[in-house]
Amino acid sequence: MRPSILITRATFIDVAARLRDCFEVEDNPTDTIWSPAELIQRLQGKQGVMSTGSERIDAALLDACPQLKAVCNVGVGYNNVDVAACTARGVLVSNTPDVLTETTADFGFALMMATARRVT
């Protein structure tokens, strides 16, 4: 039986498809932000979660989901993840540094151009 994971927010179809090659995947195509209780319910039986800054991964969630082994946070930071609580329970935590580097640079350049050309 393949490990089961939860994707908490809408993602690119090809990303979910690649994950389905290796995992049983429950995703969230409607991009609904779940309450902590609903997140815990959906994580039951899951070994991994692909989360975003919208979800708090804390000691209470980890206690309710003891089978969770990996938290993969899609974002530069990880301040929504209690790393100490994860470490104490042997849960791997990762994030995606540099995921917004080019986007941030593009936006900064666009703001400079808008200012220079008085677009706003």
NORMO-V697712 format. One record per residue. N is the residue number from 0. PSI is psi as a letter, one per 30 degrees, with the letter a starting at -180 (none if undefined). Layout:
# NORMO-V697712
[[N,PSI] [N,PSI]]
This chain:
# NORMO-V697712
[[0,k] [1,k] [2,l] [3,k] [4,l] [5,k] [6,j] [7,f] [8,l] [9,k] [10,l] [11,k] [12,e] [13,e] [14,e] [15,e] [16,e] [17,e] [18,e] [19,f] [20,f] [21,f] [22,l] [23,k] [24,k] [25,k] [26,a] [27,i] [28,f] [29,f] [30,h] [31,k] [32,j] [33,k] [34,l] [35,e] [36,e] [37,e] [38,e] [39,e] [40,e] [41,f] [42,f] [43,k] [44,f] [45,k] [46,f] [47,l] [48,k] [49,j] [50,l] [51,a] [52,f] [53,f] [54,k] [55,j] [56,j] [57,a] [58,e] [59,e] [60,e] [61,e] [62,e] [63,f] [64,i] [65,f] [66,f] [67,k] [68,f] [69,k] [70,j] [71,j] [72,k] [73,j] [74,l] [75,e] [76,a] [77,g] [78,f] [79,f] [80,k] [81,j] [82,e] [83,e] [84,e] [85,e] [86,e] [87,f] [88,g] [89,g] [90,k] [91,k] [92,k] [93,l] [94,a] [95,i] [96,k] [97,g] [98,f] [99,g] [100,e] [101,e] [102,e] [103,e] [104,e] [105,e] [106,e] [107,e] [108,e] [109,e] [110,e] [111,e] [112,e] [113,e] [114,e] [115,e] [116,g] [117,h] [118,e] [119,none]]
